Amino acid sequence: MSSVTRKLALVSAIFALALLASDPAQAFRCGNKIVIEGMHEIQVRVACGDPTSTRQLGYVIRTYFPKGHRRSGISISSRYGYAGHQQEVMLTEVIYNFGPRKLIRILRFEGGILRYIETAGYGYLED
């Protein structure tokens, strides 16, 4: 085996491992529309229709930072010890089954905003 062939095999193996270790899907297609993280739940429903199932996972506390309120590059709110406000938001999981020839998508929303897209194998025929 020549050194060029070995290098090509090594590069191919590294590329294959990188594909296997990649992050979950950040976007997917519903018909002719793209669904991406950061979209509102209503926008996803308009693009994809009604989900196969929906369940409430509970609540989580998130910190939000106010926009603006900057003076000389220093946030006025952080200057006085207040760097943002905390808000309790609902976690919702929505599952879309697009049939046996397409992948099932599991979407997780925090406060109505899409935060995570996961693939769960091929779908199935519904009765």
Secondary structure, DSSP 8 states (H G I E B T S, - for coil): --HHHHHHHHHHHHHHHHHHT----SEEEETTEEEETT-BHHHHHHHH-S-SEEEEEEEEEEEE--S--EETTEEHHHHTT---EEEEEEEEEEEE---TTSEEEEEEEETTEEEEEEEEEE-----
